[in-house]
Amino acid sequence: MIEDYYSTGFNSSQAFLDVRDLRVYFPTEDGLVKSVDGVSFQVERGRTLGIVGESGSGKSVTSLSLLGLHKRPDKRGRGGARIAGEIWLDGEELVGASEEKIQALRGDKMAIVFQDPLSAMHPMYTVGDQIAEAYLVHNQVSKAAARTRAIEMLDRVGIPQPNARVDDYPHQFSGGMRQRAMIAMSLVCNPQLLIADEPTTALDVTVQAQILDLMRDLQREFNSALIIITHDLGVVAELADDIMVMYAGRAVEYGPAGSVFTAPEHPYTWGLLGSMPRLDRAVQERLLPIPGNPPSLINVPSGCAFHSRCTFAELTGGSCDDEVPELLDAGRRHLVRCHLGAEHRRRLFADRIAPHL
């Protein structure tokens, strides 16, 4: 179980963020959408957690829950998101906190870098005004001091001529510069938790590397806890300390980054790794895509949610079809949700998967 992970080397008393059995459901006319269904994880200051999975796996819903950005049900309990579980941020529980409390923490103690800065930033206000506004909300300073802070942050994230560019509008920035400006806006109040939701998806490869290097440098400078959310394992390969792989609203694998990359335990993780192009060696064969499509989160398959797409489901004697596997310790502070036995998984990986990665 998740508690075993922490009892084998992770000091939970040091965790700045502690998420326990988080569940986020959305009632719809078609049924209850179980976007996040019992996810637990922890992040210490100065460490990075990578959350990886396909679209619809629950990654972004998880991140928005941490910042209280889901619409709450009305007084009659209608609409909005139904959120259960616990989210502890620096000793404060957020799921039961008031909206005013969450707003006070958002942007100050915790912040997010969105996937598309062009839509996240207001087109009618200058970049400098938007960064300064975030600073003014949480600090009793003058507008002149906030503008100076905005210029300082633009300079810190590598925007050239920040004194002049502070008065530009978002459409006057390139994609990479807009993403840097979003990072500046997120970090203007020195948050202790930074969430980056697909921060490099719309950028070319060279700019991706620059943005990731920038985030790593700024994390070291601020000693913040960092969560990188992505569908691409390559993005977190060198950045994350721990990786949580999500599928159909649940964690299917969770462990140290080095262990997840060199000795992955879950067939879904094998599929993600097999579908990644490699630039460090000659191409010898085609990539191995994961067959099928992610399941509906209204009608999640019985048993293991991945079993209809798993090449090895038939090796479990039918357990995958009927029984939901638990997230169990596979050793090396490495958790996996799979009916295949540990030794069986490792033989399959060594014999049938590793040679193709």
C-alpha positions as CSV (number, residue, x, y, z in Angstrom):
1,M,0.0,0.0,0.0
2,I,1.0,3.7,-0.3
3,E,1.9,3.7,3.4
4,D,4.6,1.1,2.7
5,Y,6.2,3.4,0.3
6,Y,6.8,6.0,3.0
7,S,7.8,3.5,5.6
8,T,10.7,2.3,3.4
9,G,12.7,5.4,3.1
10,F,10.3,8.4,2.6
11,N,10.1,10.7,5.6
12,S,6.4,11.7,5.6
13,S,7.1,14.3,8.3
14,Q,9.2,16.3,5.8
15,A,6.5,16.2,3.1
16,F,5.4,19.7,2.1
17,L,2.5,18.3,0.1
18,D,0.7,15.2,1.3
19,V,-2.2,13.9,-0.7
20,R,-4.2,11.0,0.7
21,D,-6.8,9.0,-1.1
22,L,-7.9,11.9,-3.4
23,R,-11.2,11.3,-5.3
24,V,-12.6,13.8,-7.7
25,Y,-16.0,12.9,-9.3
26,F,-18.1,14.9,-11.7
27,P,-21.9,14.2,-11.9
28,T,-23.2,14.4,-15.5
29,E,-26.4,13.5,-17.3
30,D,-24.6,10.3,-18.6
31,G,-23.4,9.2,-15.2
32,L,-20.7,9.9,-12.6
33,V,-17.2,10.6,-14.1
34,K,-14.6,9.3,-11.8
35,S,-11.7,11.4,-13.0
36,V,-9.5,10.7,-9.9
37,D,-10.3,7.6,-7.9
38,G,-8.1,7.2,-4.8
39,V,-4.7,8.8,-5.5
40,S,-2.1,9.3,-2.8
41,F,1.4,10.9,-3.1
42,Q,3.8,13.2,-1.3
43,V,6.3,15.8,-2.3
44,E,9.1,17.3,-0.2
45,R,10.5,20.8,-0.6
46,G,13.3,20.7,-3.2
47,R,12.1,17.5,-4.8
48,T,10.2,16.9,-8.1
49,L,7.3,14.5,-8.7
50,G,6.5,13.7,-12.3
51,I,2.9,12.6,-12.9
52,V,2.6,10.8,-16.3
53,G,-0.2,9.3,-18.3
54,E,-2.3,9.6,-21.4
55,S,-5.0,12.2,-21.9
56,G,-7.9,11.4,-19.7
57,S,-5.9,9.6,-17.0
58,G,-6.7,12.2,-14.4
59,K,-3.4,14.2,-14.3
60,S,-4.7,17.7,-14.8
61,V,-7.8,17.1,-12.7
62,T,-5.4,16.2,-9.8
63,S,-3.4,19.3,-10.3
64,L,-6.5,21.6,-10.4
65,S,-7.8,19.9,-7.2
66,L,-4.6,20.8,-5.4
67,L,-5.2,24.5,-6.1
68,G,-8.9,24.4,-5.5
69,L,-9.7,25.4,-9.1
70,H,-12.7,23.0,-9.5
71,K,-16.1,24.5,-9.3
72,R,-17.8,23.6,-6.0
73,P,-21.3,22.2,-5.8
74,D,-24.1,24.8,-5.0
75,K,-25.9,24.9,-1.7
76,R,-28.2,22.1,-2.8
77,G,-25.2,19.9,-3.7
78,R,-25.8,20.2,-7.5
79,G,-23.1,20.7,-10.1
80,G,-19.4,21.1,-9.6
81,A,-16.9,18.5,-8.5
82,R,-17.3,16.1,-5.7
83,I,-13.9,16.0,-3.9
84,A,-13.1,13.6,-1.1
85,G,-9.9,12.6,0.6
86,E,-7.2,14.8,2.1
87,I,-4.8,17.4,0.7
88,W,-2.3,18.6,3.3
89,L,-0.1,21.6,2.3
90,D,2.5,22.5,4.9
91,G,0.3,21.1,7.7
92,E,-2.9,22.7,6.4
93,E,-5.8,20.6,5.1
94,L,-7.3,22.0,1.9
95,V,-10.2,19.8,0.9
96,G,-12.3,21.1,3.8
97,A,-10.9,24.6,3.7
98,S,-13.0,27.6,2.8
99,E,-12.8,29.2,-0.7
100,E,-11.3,32.3,0.9
101,K,-8.5,30.3,2.5
102,I,-7.7,28.6,-0.8
103,Q,-7.6,31.9,-2.7
104,A,-5.2,33.3,-0.1
105,L,-2.8,30.3,-0.6
106,R,-3.1,30.2,-4.4
107,G,-0.5,32.3,-6.0
108,D,1.3,32.8,-2.7
109,K,2.2,29.4,-1.2
110,M,1.2,27.4,-4.3
111,A,1.1,28.2,-8.0
112,I,0.6,26.6,-11.4
113,V,2.1,27.0,-14.9
114,F,-0.6,26.2,-17.4
115,Q,-0.1,24.3,-20.7
116,D,-1.2,27.1,-23.0
117,P,0.1,30.6,-21.8
118,L,-1.7,32.4,-24.7
119,S,-5.1,31.3,-23.4
120,A,-4.0,31.5,-19.7
121,M,-2.9,35.2,-20.0
122,H,-5.3,38.0,-20.6
123,P,-4.8,39.4,-24.1
124,M,-5.9,43.0,-23.1
125,Y,-3.3,43.5,-20.3
126,T,0.4,43.8,-20.6
127,V,2.6,41.0,-19.5
128,G,4.1,43.2,-16.8
129,D,0.7,44.2,-15.5
130,Q,-0.4,40.6,-15.1
131,I,2.8,39.6,-13.2
132,A,2.5,42.8,-11.0
133,E,-1.1,42.0,-10.2
134,A,-0.2,38.6,-8.8
135,Y,2.4,40.3,-6.6
136,L,0.0,43.1,-5.5
137,V,-2.7,40.6,-4.4
138,H,-0.4,38.9,-1.8
139,N,1.9,41.8,-0.8
140,Q,1.2,45.3,0.6
141,V,3.4,47.2,-1.8
142,S,3.0,50.1,-4.2
143,K,2.3,49.6,-7.9
144,A,5.8,50.9,-8.7
145,A,7.3,48.3,-6.4
146,A,5.2,45.6,-8.1
147,R,6.3,46.8,-11.5
148,T,9.9,46.6,-10.4
149,R,9.3,43.1,-9.2
150,A,7.7,42.1,-12.5
151,I,10.8,43.4,-14.4
152,E,13.1,41.5,-12.0
153,M,11.1,38.3,-12.6
154,L,11.2,38.7,-16.4
155,D,14.9,39.1,-16.2
156,R,15.3,36.1,-13.9
157,V,13.4,33.8,-16.4
158,G,15.6,34.9,-19.3
159,I,13.4,37.5,-21.1
160,P,15.8,39.9,-23.0
161,Q,15.4,43.6,-22.4
162,P,12.9,43.1,-19.5
163,N,12.6,46.9,-18.9
164,A,11.1,47.2,-22.4
165,R,9.3,43.9,-22.8
166,V,7.4,44.4,-19.5
167,D,5.0,46.7,-21.4
168,D,4.4,44.2,-24.3
169,Y,1.2,42.2,-24.6
170,P,1.1,38.4,-24.7
171,H,0.7,38.2,-28.5
172,Q,4.0,40.1,-28.9
173,F,5.9,37.3,-27.2
174,S,6.9,34.1,-28.9
175,G,5.6,30.8,-27.5
176,G,8.7,30.1,-25.5
177,M,8.8,33.7,-24.1
178,R,5.1,33.4,-23.1
179,Q,5.9,30.2,-21.2
180,R,8.8,32.0,-19.5
181,A,6.4,34.9,-18.6
182,M,3.9,32.4,-17.2
183,I,6.7,30.9,-15.0
184,A,7.6,34.4,-13.9
185,M,4.0,35.1,-12.9
186,S,3.8,31.8,-11.0
187,L,7.0,32.4,-9.1
188,V,6.6,36.2,-8.4
189,C,5.5,35.4,-4.8
190,N,8.1,32.7,-4.2
191,P,5.6,29.8,-3.9
192,Q,6.7,26.7,-2.0
193,L,4.7,24.4,-4.3
194,L,4.9,24.8,-8.1
195,I,2.7,22.7,-10.4
196,A,3.6,22.7,-14.1
197,D,0.8,21.2,-16.2
198,E,2.2,20.1,-19.6
199,P,4.5,23.1,-19.6
200,T,6.3,22.2,-22.9
201,T,3.6,20.6,-25.0
202,A,3.3,23.4,-27.6
203,L,7.0,24.2,-27.8
204,D,9.7,22.9,-30.1
205,V,12.4,20.5,-28.7
206,T,15.1,23.1,-28.1
207,V,12.8,25.5,-26.3
208,Q,11.4,22.6,-24.3
209,A,14.9,21.8,-23.0
210,Q,15.4,25.5,-22.1
211,I,12.1,25.7,-20.2
212,L,12.9,22.5,-18.3
213,D,16.4,23.7,-17.4
214,L,14.9,27.0,-16.3
215,M,12.4,25.3,-14.0
216,R,15.1,23.1,-12.5
217,D,17.3,26.1,-11.8
218,L,14.4,28.1,-10.3
219,Q,13.4,25.2,-8.1
220,R,16.9,25.0,-6.7
221,E,16.9,28.7,-6.1
222,F,13.5,28.7,-4.3
223,N,13.8,25.2,-2.8
224,S,10.2,24.6,-3.8
225,A,8.3,21.4,-4.2
226,L,7.7,20.8,-7.9
227,I,5.1,18.7,-9.7
228,I,5.5,18.1,-13.5
229,I,2.4,16.8,-15.2
230,T,2.9,15.4,-18.7
231,H,2.0,12.6,-21.1
232,D,5.6,12.3,-22.1
233,L,8.0,10.3,-20.0
234,G,10.9,11.9,-21.8
235,V,10.0,15.3,-20.3
236,V,10.6,14.0,-16.7
237,A,13.5,11.7,-17.5
238,E,16.1,13.9,-15.9
239,L,13.9,16.3,-14.0
240,A,11.9,14.1,-11.6
241,D,13.0,12.5,-8.4
242,D,9.9,10.3,-8.3
243,I,7.3,9.3,-10.9
244,M,3.7,8.4,-10.6
245,V,2.1,6.8,-13.7
246,M,-1.7,7.3,-13.8
247,Y,-4.3,5.3,-15.8
248,A,-8.1,5.7,-15.6
249,G,-7.9,7.9,-12.6
250,R,-5.6,5.8,-10.5
251,A,-1.9,5.4,-9.9
252,V,-0.7,2.2,-11.5
253,E,3.0,2.7,-10.7
254,Y,4.9,5.0,-8.3
255,G,8.5,5.0,-7.4
256,P,11.9,6.7,-7.8
257,A,12.5,8.0,-11.3
258,G,15.6,5.8,-11.8
259,S,13.8,2.7,-10.9
260,V,10.7,3.5,-13.0
261,F,12.9,4.1,-16.1
262,T,15.4,1.2,-15.7
263,A,13.1,-1.4,-14.1
264,P,9.4,-0.5,-14.8
265,E,6.9,-2.9,-13.2
266,H,3.6,-2.2,-14.9
267,P,2.7,-3.2,-18.5
268,Y,1.2,0.3,-19.1
269,T,4.5,1.9,-18.2
270,W,6.2,-0.6,-20.6
271,G,3.8,0.7,-23.3
272,L,4.6,4.3,-22.6
273,L,8.4,3.6,-22.7
274,G,8.0,1.5,-25.9
275,S,6.2,4.3,-27.7
276,M,8.9,6.9,-27.0
277,P,11.4,7.6,-29.8
278,R,15.1,7.2,-28.9
279,L,17.7,9.7,-30.1
280,D,20.7,8.0,-28.5
281,R,20.8,5.0,-31.0
282,A,20.0,4.0,-34.5
283,V,16.4,3.2,-35.3
284,Q,16.1,-0.6,-35.7
285,E,12.4,-1.1,-35.7
286,R,9.1,0.7,-35.4
287,L,7.8,2.2,-32.2
288,L,5.4,0.0,-30.2
289,P,2.1,1.9,-29.6
290,I,-0.3,0.8,-26.9
291,P,-3.3,-0.9,-28.6
292,G,-6.8,0.4,-28.1
293,N,-8.0,3.6,-26.4
294,P,-8.3,4.8,-22.8
295,P,-11.5,3.6,-21.1
296,S,-14.5,5.8,-20.3
297,L,-14.3,7.2,-16.8
298,I,-18.1,6.8,-16.5
299,N,-18.0,3.1,-17.2
300,V,-14.5,2.0,-16.1
301,P,-13.9,-1.6,-17.0
302,S,-14.2,-4.1,-14.1
303,G,-11.1,-5.5,-12.6
304,C,-7.9,-3.9,-13.8
305,A,-8.8,-0.9,-15.9
306,F,-5.9,-1.6,-18.3
307,H,-6.7,-5.3,-18.9
308,S,-8.5,-4.8,-22.3
309,R,-5.3,-3.2,-23.7
310,C,-2.8,-5.4,-21.9
311,T,-0.8,-8.0,-23.8
312,F,-0.3,-10.0,-20.7
313,A,-3.7,-10.0,-19.1
314,E,-4.3,-13.6,-20.1
315,L,-1.4,-14.7,-17.9
316,T,-3.3,-13.9,-14.7
317,G,-5.9,-16.6,-14.9
318,G,-8.8,-14.2,-15.2
319,S,-7.9,-12.0,-12.2
320,C,-7.5,-8.9,-14.4
321,D,-11.1,-9.2,-15.6
322,D,-12.8,-9.3,-12.2
323,E,-10.5,-8.1,-9.4
324,V,-9.1,-4.6,-9.0
325,P,-5.4,-4.9,-8.2
326,E,-4.1,-3.0,-5.1
327,L,-1.1,-0.7,-5.3
328,L,1.5,-2.8,-3.5
329,D,5.2,-2.5,-2.7
330,A,7.4,-4.3,-5.2
331,G,10.6,-3.4,-3.4
332,R,13.0,-0.5,-3.9
333,R,10.4,2.0,-2.7
334,H,8.5,1.1,-5.9
335,L,4.7,0.5,-5.9
336,V,2.8,-1.2,-8.7
337,R,-0.9,-2.1,-9.3
338,C,-0.8,-5.4,-11.2
339,H,-2.0,-9.0,-10.8
340,L,1.2,-10.4,-12.3
341,G,3.6,-11.6,-9.6
342,A,6.8,-9.5,-9.1
343,E,9.2,-12.2,-10.5
344,H,6.9,-12.9,-13.4
345,R,6.8,-9.2,-14.3
346,R,10.5,-8.9,-14.2
347,R,11.1,-11.9,-16.4
348,L,8.6,-10.6,-18.9
349,F,10.2,-7.2,-18.9
350,A,13.8,-8.7,-19.3
351,D,12.8,-11.2,-22.0
352,R,10.1,-9.4,-24.1
353,I,10.2,-5.7,-23.4
354,A,13.7,-4.5,-22.5
355,P,15.2,-5.7,-25.8
356,H,12.9,-3.3,-27.7
357,L,13.4,-0.2,-25.6
